[in-house]
């Protein structure tokens, strides 16, 4: 399977197994990058860190997070093609992935917990839905 097609194309269909492997892999890589960056940042110290190390430890994981949103859209789009549901679902999915961190950064921790359930529900729907009969 072509990785460029998997992460950056909207044509085609994805089966359940490929969907789960892709979604779990990209989110796992994102979490690992964020955790490694945070631990390096703490080890160096906020007052001693250079701009380059700040960019690598803090900004690179956040920029990769934007790519995660793009990858998630295309993976969800291919899964929607397979299950034959609404074409708006990948857009709603990406917005629901973006909403919890935005609310947490805005200091709305009570809304954060409620908003974190929505992407989980959509992910499980996409991952468990049966393919359409065509």
N, C-alpha and C positions, 0 to 999 in steps of 0.2 A: 504494500500500500504506500502511496506517495504521501509524504508528510506535508508537502506544500498543498496538495489537494485536500488533505484531511483538515488542515487548520485555516486555510485561506480561500476555499472555494465553496460556493453555495449550491452547486449542482451535484446530483447524485443522492444516494441514500446510505444511511448507516444502520447496521443492525445493533441490537442491544449490547452485545459484548463489546464491540468497538466503541460505542458511545460511552459506556462506563469506563473502559480503559483510558480513553482519551480525556474525559472530564476529570477523573481521579488523578491521572498523571499530571495534567497541567496545573491543577490546584495543589498537588503535592510539591511540585517543583517551586511554585510560587511561595508556599509556606516555608520551605527549606531556605530559599534565598532570603526571605524576610527574617527568619530566625538567625541565620548565620550573620547577616548584616547587623542585626541588633546586638548580637553578642560581641562582634568585633567593635562596634561603636562603644559599647559599655566598657570593654576591656581597655581601649585606648583612652577613653575619658573625653567628656564633652569639651573640656577646656584645652586639650592638647591635640585634637583631631585636625588634620589639614583639610582643605577644601576637596581635594581629590578623594581622600578616604571617606569624607562625608558623602560625596556623590556616590561612591561605590557602595557604601554600607546603608545609606538611607534612601537615596533617590533612585538608584538602579532597581531595587525591588518594587518601588512604586511605579516606575515606568513600565516594568514588566507586568505589573497588575493591569495596566491599560491594555497591553497585548492580550492578557488573559480574557478581558472582556470581548475583544475582537475575535479571538479564537473560539470563545464560548458561543458567540453569535453564529459563526459558520458551522460549528458542530451541531448546535441546536437546529439550525436550518436544514441540514442534511437529515437529521432525525425526524423533523417535521415532514420532510418529503417522504420518508419511509412510512410514517404512521398516518399520513393524510389528514392532519389537523390544520388549524388556522395558521395562516402565513404570518400573523402578528405575534405568535407565541415566542419566536426567538428575540424579538425586540423587547417584549415584556420581560423575558428571561434576563436579558442583559441589564435592563433597568432595575430589575429586582436584585441582581447581583451588586449593582452599584449603590443601591439605597442604604443597606446596613452600614457600610463603612462611612458613608456621607453623614448619616445620622449620628454615628458615634463621634466623628470629628466635630460635629456641630454641638455636641454635649447633650444629645437627646437619648440618654441611655435607656430610658423606659420604652421609647419607640424602637430602639435598636433591636431589642429582644423579639418584639412582635414582627418587625420587618425581616428578621433573619429566617423566619419560618417560610416565607413566600418562595425564595429561591430553592429551598429544600423540597418543597412540594412540587414545584415545576420540574426540578431535576428528576425526582422520582417518577413523575408522570411521564416525562420524556424517556426515561430509562426503562420503564416497565410496560409501557403501552405496546399493544400488539400491532404488527404491521398491517397496513390497509390491504384489503383484498381487491386487486386490480386485474 
